[in-house]
Structure formats: C-alpha cells, structure tokens
C-alpha cells in the first residue's frame, strides 16, 4: 500500500481531531468548515480504499491477511462520515468532541492498516 498516503491520511485525521477538539474547548459545535475538513479527509480515505483494493486485485497480499485488511479499509472509510452524522445530531460542543474522537480513531486505524499490510 502507499505509505505516503497512509501517513498523510493519519496526519490529516489528527489535525481534524485537534481542530474539532479546539472547537469543543471553546464550547462550539461543528461548523461548515469542520464538515469541509471531514469531506477532504473522507476523500483521502476513499482514495486509500480504492488503492488498497486495486493492489489486492493485482495480486499483492497483505502480510496479516486480506480479509482483515479489507475490513480495516472499510472501517476507516466509514469512520469520519459516521461521526460527521453524529455531530449533526448533537449540535453542541459534544458534536465537536465526537468528531475529535473519530479523528483519533481514524489515525489509529491508519497505523493498524500500515501494520496489516506489512509496514
């Protein structure tokens, strides 16, 4: 898998987490700018999902198993949209906390994807 893409996605997830954490600290809900950040991050994870599936289709193998690799790819792809929708339901600072937590979870998923692929 592309190590640079995994690194960029993980760093972007942590930046989103810090940004939304700062909004929660200031007692603010998620705003339109946060959703733009979530959309950019979701696009990065979508590219990662496509690249991962294409590499598997070309015959490359994940070191720790294809099934777990695909499961983590799908989980990473679903992470940010899920917390984005949850933050829409909770229009207080806790919506920002939810997105911040989702960013941290995505960063951990990226580290795990790197390990599963054989990094």
Z-matrix of the N, CA and C atoms (Angstrom, degrees):
N
C 1 1.458
C 2 1.521 1 108.38
N 3 1.293 2 116.49 1 161.14
C 4 1.458 3 119.63 2 -178.48
C 5 1.527 4 110.52 3 -76.15
N 6 1.321 5 114.95 4 112.72
C 7 1.463 6 119.52 5 -178.63
C 8 1.528 7 112.01 6 -64.75
N 9 1.328 8 116.28 7 -37.39
C 10 1.465 9 119.96 8 -179.22
C 11 1.527 10 111.09 9 -64.30
N 12 1.314 11 116.77 10 -40.73
C 13 1.468 12 120.37 11 178.99
C 14 1.527 13 110.88 12 -65.22
N 15 1.318 14 116.46 13 -40.43
C 16 1.466 15 120.43 14 177.77
C 17 1.523 16 110.61 15 -63.72
N 18 1.324 17 116.97 16 -42.30
C 19 1.464 18 120.95 17 179.21
C 20 1.524 19 111.33 18 -65.08
N 21 1.321 20 116.81 19 -46.17
C 22 1.472 21 120.64 20 -179.58
C 23 1.527 22 110.41 21 -62.57
N 24 1.321 23 117.05 22 -41.55
C 25 1.465 24 120.59 23 179.92
C 26 1.525 25 110.84 24 -65.48
N 27 1.315 26 117.06 25 -42.59
C 28 1.464 27 120.21 26 178.65
C 29 1.521 28 112.80 27 -63.95
N 30 1.320 29 116.21 28 -42.95
C 31 1.475 30 120.24 29 178.52
C 32 1.523 31 110.41 30 -66.04
N 33 1.334 32 117.22 31 -41.97
C 34 1.467 33 120.65 32 178.03
C 35 1.522 34 110.85 33 -62.62
N 36 1.330 35 117.15 34 -37.31
C 37 1.466 36 120.41 35 177.74
C 38 1.526 37 110.91 36 -64.44
N 39 1.325 38 116.48 37 -41.39
C 40 1.469 39 119.27 38 178.15
C 41 1.527 40 111.85 39 -68.47
N 42 1.330 41 116.71 40 -35.34
C 43 1.468 42 119.31 41 175.89
C 44 1.522 43 111.36 42 -65.01
N 45 1.326 44 117.01 43 -41.79
C 46 1.465 45 120.34 44 176.31
C 47 1.526 46 110.30 45 -62.67
N 48 1.327 47 116.58 46 -40.73
C 49 1.464 48 120.30 47 178.83
C 50 1.529 49 111.26 48 -62.30
N 51 1.319 50 116.45 49 -42.47
C 52 1.467 51 119.93 50 178.92
C 53 1.526 52 111.13 51 -66.49
N 54 1.322 53 116.65 52 -41.23
C 55 1.461 54 121.82 53 -179.08
C 56 1.528 55 110.68 54 -63.47
N 57 1.319 56 116.53 55 -46.76
C 58 1.462 57 119.69 56 179.80
C 59 1.526 58 111.18 57 -73.29
N 60 1.317 59 116.81 58 -31.09
C 61 1.463 60 119.63 59 173.78
C 62 1.524 61 111.74 60 -63.44
N 63 1.330 62 115.79 61 -38.52
C 64 1.467 63 120.24 62 176.79
C 65 1.538 64 110.20 63 -65.72
N 66 1.325 65 116.79 64 -40.01
C 67 1.466 66 120.25 65 177.30
C 68 1.530 67 110.12 66 -63.32
N 69 1.311 68 117.57 67 -40.98
C 70 1.472 69 120.63 68 178.27
C 71 1.519 70 110.25 69 -65.14
N 72 1.326 71 116.96 70 -39.25
C 73 1.465 72 120.80 71 177.59
C 74 1.530 73 111.09 72 -61.28
N 75 1.323 74 115.88 73 -33.96
C 76 1.465 75 121.06 74 179.32
C 77 1.524 76 112.16 75 -87.97
N 78 1.348 77 116.35 76 9.02
C 79 1.465 78 123.64 77 177.64
C 80 1.529 79 112.00 78 62.21
N 81 1.339 80 115.61 79 43.75
C 82 1.458 81 121.68 80 -179.38
C 83 1.531 82 110.42 81 -118.40
N 84 1.328 83 116.75 82 144.18
C 85 1.472 84 119.61 83 173.15
C 86 1.528 85 109.47 84 -78.00
N 87 1.318 86 115.88 85 175.23
C 88 1.462 87 119.27 86 174.32
C 89 1.521 88 109.13 87 -67.36
N 90 1.310 89 115.16 88 141.04
C 91 1.466 90 121.27 89 -178.81
C 92 1.519 91 109.09 90 -116.70
N 93 1.324 92 116.41 91 178.79
C 94 1.462 93 121.33 92 -178.04
C 95 1.527 94 112.05 93 -56.26
N 96 1.332 95 117.74 94 -39.08
C 97 1.463 96 120.75 95 -179.51
C 98 1.518 97 111.42 96 -63.46
N 99 1.321 98 115.81 97 -35.99
C 100 1.469 99 119.15 98 177.10
C 101 1.526 100 110.37 99 -64.46
N 102 1.323 101 116.59 100 -39.93
C 103 1.461 102 120.34 101 179.98
C 104 1.526 103 111.28 102 -68.13
N 105 1.326 104 117.70 103 -32.38
C 106 1.462 105 120.00 104 174.32
C 107 1.528 106 109.58 105 -65.35
N 108 1.327 107 116.59 106 -42.11
C 109 1.463 108 120.46 107 175.83
C 110 1.521 109 111.87 108 -61.40
N 111 1.332 110 116.58 109 -40.62
C 112 1.459 111 120.13 110 177.63
C 113 1.528 112 111.03 111 -64.92
N 114 1.336 113 117.07 112 -37.31
C 115 1.462 114 120.55 113 179.38
C 116 1.530 115 110.80 114 -66.27
N 117 1.323 116 117.15 115 -41.69
C 118 1.467 117 120.56 116 178.37
C 119 1.526 118 109.94 117 -63.57
N 120 1.314 119 116.65 118 -43.91
C 121 1.456 120 120.63 119 179.29
C 122 1.527 121 110.99 120 -65.02
N 123 1.312 122 117.46 121 -39.65
C 124 1.467 123 120.72 122 177.10
C 125 1.516 124 110.73 123 -64.03
N 126 1.323 125 117.79 124 -36.61
C 127 1.460 126 121.30 125 176.67
C 128 1.535 127 110.77 126 -64.13
N 129 1.322 128 116.97 127 -41.71
C 130 1.465 129 120.49 128 176.31
C 131 1.528 130 111.32 129 -59.69
N 132 1.326 131 116.17 130 -43.88
C 133 1.464 132 119.76 131 -178.97
C 134 1.533 133 110.13 132 -69.57
N 135 1.321 134 118.32 133 -33.85
C 136 1.461 135 120.92 134 175.88
C 137 1.532 136 110.66 135 -63.03
N 138 1.328 137 116.63 136 -43.51
C 139 1.467 138 120.49 137 176.19
C 140 1.528 139 109.49 138 -60.23
N 141 1.320 140 116.81 139 -42.80
C 142 1.460 141 120.62 140 178.72
C 143 1.533 142 111.27 141 -62.43
N 144 1.312 143 116.93 142 -40.80
C 145 1.460 144 121.37 143 177.86
C 146 1.526 145 110.78 144 -61.09
N 147 1.326 146 117.09 145 -46.77
C 148 1.465 147 121.56 146 -179.36
C 149 1.530 148 110.06 147 -64.28
N 150 1.332 149 117.48 148 -45.39
C 151 1.466 150 121.16 149 179.90
C 152 1.523 151 110.43 150 -62.06
N 153 1.314 152 117.66 151 -43.34
C 154 1.463 153 121.19 152 179.29
C 155 1.516 154 112.28 153 -62.05
N 156 1.318 155 116.71 154 -43.82
C 157 1.466 156 120.14 155 179.63
C 158 1.530 157 110.87 156 -68.10
N 159 1.332 158 117.24 157 -39.16
C 160 1.466 159 119.99 158 177.41
C 161 1.521 160 111.63 159 -63.51
N 162 1.321 161 117.22 160 -39.33
C 163 1.459 162 119.35 161 178.53
C 164 1.522 163 111.15 162 -66.03
N 165 1.320 164 116.13 163 -38.93
C 166 1.466 165 119.02 164 175.97
C 167 1.521 166 110.77 165 -65.00
N 168 1.326 167 117.58 166 -38.79
C 169 1.458 168 121.73 167 179.81
C 170 1.532 169 111.80 168 -66.57
N 171 1.337 170 116.65 169 -29.36
C 172 1.465 171 120.21 170 177.84
C 173 1.528 172 112.29 171 -77.88
N 174 1.311 173 117.36 172 -4.05
C 175 1.454 174 120.17 173 177.04
C 176 1.513 175 115.18 174 103.83
N 177 1.326 176 117.84 175 -1.58
C 178 1.460 177 119.49 176 176.77
C 179 1.526 178 108.70 177 -72.78
N 180 1.308 179 115.93 178 153.40
C 181 1.460 180 120.79 179 -175.57
C 182 1.519 181 110.72 180 -122.67
N 183 1.318 182 115.17 181 141.82
C 184 1.458 183 120.69 182 171.27
C 185 1.522 184 107.56 183 -77.28
N 186 1.302 185 116.37 184 138.16
C 187 1.462 186 121.24 185 -175.48
C 188 1.524 187 112.79 186 -60.94
N 189 1.329 188 116.91 187 -37.03
C 190 1.462 189 120.33 188 -176.09
C 191 1.531 190 113.15 189 -102.20
N 192 1.309 191 117.97 190 12.34
C 193 1.458 192 120.51 191 175.09
C 194 1.516 193 113.46 192 116.62
N 195 1.307 194 114.27 193 139.34
C 196 1.460 195 121.18 194 -177.63
C 197 1.522 196 112.26 195 -69.95
N 198 1.322 197 116.39 196 -40.96
C 199 1.469 198 119.73 197 -176.73
C 200 1.518 199 111.45 198 -61.79
N 201 1.319 200 116.92 199 -47.44
C 202 1.468 201 119.54 200 -178.82
C 203 1.528 202 110.42 201 -67.92
N 204 1.332 203 116.82 202 -33.92
C 205 1.456 204 120.25 203 178.21
C 206 1.526 205 111.23 204 -63.82
N 207 1.326 206 116.63 205 -47.03
C 208 1.467 207 120.78 206 179.14
C 209 1.527 208 110.43 207 -65.31
N 210 1.321 209 117.46 208 -38.08
C 211 1.469 210 120.35 209 178.13
C 212 1.523 211 110.94 210 -62.28
N 213 1.320 212 117.34 211 -42.14
C 214 1.461 213 120.21 212 178.10
C 215 1.527 214 111.38 213 -68.64
N 216 1.333 215 117.83 214 -36.96
C 217 1.465 216 120.20 215 176.29
C 218 1.533 217 111.05 216 -60.38
N 219 1.324 218 116.26 217 -45.32
C 220 1.470 219 120.31 218 -179.88
C 221 1.525 220 110.79 219 -67.20
N 222 1.333 221 116.86 220 -40.77
C 223 1.462 222 120.32 221 177.69
C 224 1.520 223 112.23 222 -62.78
N 225 1.335 224 116.15 223 -40.75
C 226 1.462 225 119.93 224 177.73
C 227 1.524 226 110.72 225 -64.60
N 228 1.333 227 116.24 226 -39.75
C 229 1.461 228 120.33 227 179.29
C 230 1.531 229 111.62 228 -65.43
N 231 1.323 230 117.88 229 -35.24
C 232 1.468 231 121.73 230 -177.00
C 233 1.523 232 113.49 231 -83.33
N 234 1.314 233 117.88 232 -16.53
C 235 1.471 234 122.08 233 -171.30
C 236 1.537 235 113.06 234 -59.86
N 237 1.304 236 117.39 235 -57.90
C 238 1.473 237 120.43 236 -173.67
C 239 1.530 238 112.44 237 -70.07
N 240 1.336 239 120.62 238 -42.97
C 241 1.468 240 117.80 239 175.56
C 242 1.531 241 112.48 240 -59.85
N 243 1.316 242 117.33 241 -35.95
C 244 1.472 243 120.04 242 179.45
C 245 1.522 244 111.26 243 -63.69
N 246 1.335 245 117.19 244 -47.34
C 247 1.467 246 118.18 245 -179.65
C 248 1.518 247 111.12 246 -72.10
N 249 1.338 248 117.10 247 -27.13
C 250 1.462 249 119.62 248 175.52
C 251 1.525 250 111.62 249 -63.61
N 252 1.329 251 115.95 250 -45.13
C 253 1.469 252 119.39 251 177.21
C 254 1.526 253 111.31 252 -66.01
N 255 1.313 254 116.62 253 -37.35
C 256 1.471 255 118.90 254 178.51
C 257 1.529 256 110.98 255 -65.63
N 258 1.331 257 116.87 256 -35.03
C 259 1.463 258 118.98 257 179.23
C 260 1.523 259 111.49 258 -72.08
N 261 1.332 260 117.35 259 -25.30
C 262 1.471 261 119.56 260 174.04
C 263 1.525 262 110.74 261 -68.42
N 264 1.316 263 116.28 262 -33.98
C 265 1.465 264 120.28 263 179.35
C 266 1.521 265 111.48 264 -73.92
N 267 1.311 266 116.79 265 -27.71
C 268 1.472 267 121.74 266 -178.22
C 269 1.521 268 108.46 267 -114.46
N 270 1.314 269 117.10 268 90.80
C 271 1.456 270 121.88 269 -174.37
C 272 1.521 271 112.03 270 -88.78
N 273 1.319 272 115.88 271 43.81
C 274 1.458 273 121.76 272 173.46
C 275 1.531 274 107.31 273 -124.26
N 276 1.316 275 116.27 274 -171.10
C 277 1.462 276 119.65 275 177.98
C 278 1.516 277 112.07 276 -60.66
N 279 1.334 278 116.85 277 -23.41
C 280 1.462 279 120.02 278 -178.19
C 281 1.526 280 111.54 279 -70.08
N 282 1.318 281 117.87 280 -22.77
C 283 1.455 282 120.22 281 171.53
C 284 1.522 283 110.85 282 -65.54
N 285 1.334 284 116.54 283 -39.81
C 286 1.461 285 120.76 284 176.45
C 287 1.525 286 111.07 285 -67.17
N 288 1.315 287 116.65 286 -37.36
C 289 1.468 288 120.50 287 177.25
C 290 1.524 289 109.86 288 -63.27
N 291 1.321 290 116.54 289 -40.40
C 292 1.462 291 121.08 290 179.60
C 293 1.531 292 111.00 291 -61.26
N 294 1.325 293 117.14 292 -44.56
C 295 1.460 294 120.22 293 179.71
C 296 1.526 295 110.41 294 -68.05
N 297 1.328 296 117.02 295 -38.35
C 298 1.464 297 119.91 296 177.15
C 299 1.528 298 110.68 297 -61.00
N 300 1.313 299 116.68 298 -43.17
C 301 1.463 300 120.41 299 178.12
C 302 1.526 301 110.61 300 -64.87
N 303 1.320 302 117.49 301 -39.26
C 304 1.457 303 121.06 302 177.64
C 305 1.523 304 111.96 303 -63.32
N 306 1.326 305 117.17 304 -36.36
C 307 1.461 306 120.52 305 176.55
C 308 1.516 307 112.20 306 -64.06
N 309 1.326 308 116.46 307 -40.44
C 310 1.461 309 120.38 308 177.17
C 311 1.533 310 110.42 309 -66.48
N 312 1.329 311 116.31 310 -41.84
C 313 1.470 312 120.15 311 177.92
C 314 1.525 313 110.43 312 -60.92
N 315 1.331 314 117.31 313 -43.40
C 316 1.460 315 120.25 314 179.54
C 317 1.532 316 110.96 315 -63.11
N 318 1.320 317 117.30 316 -40.22
C 319 1.468 318 119.70 317 178.17
C 320 1.530 319 110.77 318 -61.31
N 321 1.325 320 117.04 319 -40.56
C 322 1.466 321 120.80 320 177.78
C 323 1.529 322 110.18 321 -66.58
N 324 1.325 323 117.51 322 -40.06
C 325 1.462 324 120.77 323 176.65
C 326 1.528 325 111.17 324 -61.35
N 327 1.315 326 117.53 325 -36.75
C 328 1.462 327 120.94 326 178.19
C 329 1.523 328 111.54 327 -65.01
N 330 1.311 329 116.58 328 -41.44
C 331 1.473 330 120.16 329 176.54
C 332 1.519 331 109.80 330 -62.43
N 333 1.313 332 116.31 331 -42.77
C 334 1.461 333 120.44 332 179.94
C 335 1.533 334 111.39 333 -66.47
N 336 1.336 335 118.34 334 -39.54
C 337 1.463 336 120.81 335 175.92
C 338 1.529 337 111.12 336 -60.13
N 339 1.305 338 116.23 337 -40.88
C 340 1.468 339 121.03 338 177.57
C 341 1.531 340 110.45 339 -60.62
N 342 1.324 341 115.95 340 -44.37
C 343 1.467 342 120.52 341 178.39
C 344 1.520 343 112.22 342 -64.98
N 345 1.313 344 117.45 343 -43.81
C 346 1.464 345 121.53 344 -178.48
C 347 1.518 346 111.09 345 -63.00
N 348 1.335 347 116.72 346 -39.75
C 349 1.464 348 120.20 347 -179.03
C 350 1.527 349 110.90 348 -68.13
N 351 1.306 350 116.85 349 -27.83
C 352 1.465 351 119.59 350 178.44
C 353 1.509 352 112.98 351 118.15
N 354 1.312 353 117.12 352 26.68
C 355 1.451 354 121.60 353 -177.32
C 356 1.489 355 115.83 354 -78.11
